[in-house]
Amino acid sequence: MSKIRFAKDEVLLVASRGIEQHHGLWLWSDQDGSWAGRQIGAVRQLSSLTGHPHLPVVYGTAGTGQDGSLHAWRIDADGAVKLSETSSEGAEPCDLEVDPSGRLLIATNYTSSTLALQRLDAAGAFEGPVSLLRLSGNGPETDRQDDAHPHQAFFVGDILIVIDLGADLVREFALRLDGQGGDILTEIRTTPVPAGTGPRHGVALPDGRLAISGELGENLIVGRLGGGADDWANVRSTRLSGPAKTRWTRNYPGDIRRSPDGRHVYFANRSHDTLATFEVSGAVPELVSERDTKVRWPQHILVRDGHLLIAGWDSASVVSMPLSDGIPQEAQPLFDCYGAGWLHAHTIG
């Protein structure tokens, strides 16, 4: 297997998701082809990670039910130091992002239909209380789309994109951090997606379109913001038919990531345990490959130069899929890690 390229000052962080003392934040490093890991933070149900744009600080969401929480660690050559911990003031936070200036953390409280907004100080620690922005909406699948359920937040330029699984919407927000009071985020546009898609995660393509995974519709949609629900190219996420094998007989797709050149997107069919690759240069996505990930419930994908890394939550393992002309090849085991649910490449400061 070809060597995964990590810089000498880079490490791989894994959100180990579960309720035991050995779950939480783990740090792994490649030592001449052999991976070594150690726990650097004990957190129950750590669900997602992101980094500060300028500082060696990493943030996480955690918790299920009503006990959502936000966490901040400084991770540098001297080790890991917990900077902050606070309630997300909502239920089941599942994703988070820091604005490009490094002054605001935004987290998605999935079940309670809110965005949690946490200001950051110059060291990247939490400053002041969390404020909430309530969202509303619904979709046709009543047990999963009874209300707005934001599942991902990310920036495209200075615009915050929020993928709302519950309302079948992509939301756009303008950010204001001028210290003059008033709203921090203002919703400026919503774009509907095909009804029942249940959009989960999205990526921006080089030509300005978005590619979005449909958790409820078992589909990939590609299109531009500002149009209607019928303006999205809409294709099935898998070649497989019949019942799925992990957790559910119904396939529930999950994470989506893009290749560095934007030609391909990589799409996790979690219940089938497969990784689908789509060519997205044309108007309609084309499914060009689908491979077994060799893990159960592939929860998260990390794209490296020449490789994909995949976290298999139910199999407590991380695998690598080498890329050949952008197409994933057979999965190879890297290491086992309790409840591996999220991967983040971090540069040691």
Secondary structure, 3 states (H helix, E strand, C coil): CCCCCCCCCEEEEEEECCCCCCCEEEEEEEECCEEEEEEEEECCCEEEEEECCCCCEEEEEECCCCCCEEEEEEEECCEEEEEEEEECCCCCEEEEEECCCCCEEEEEECCCCEEEEEEECCCCCECCCCEEEECCCCCCCCCCCCCCCEEEEEEECCEEEEEECCCCEEEEEEECCCCCCCCCEEEEEEEECCCCCCEEEEEECCCCCEEEEECCCCEEEEECCCCCHHHCEEEECCCCCCCCCCCCCCCCEEEEEECCCCCEEEEEECCCCEEEEEECCCCCCEEEEEEECCCCCEEEEEEECCEEEEEECCCCEEEEEEEECCEECCCEEEEECCCEEEEEEEECC
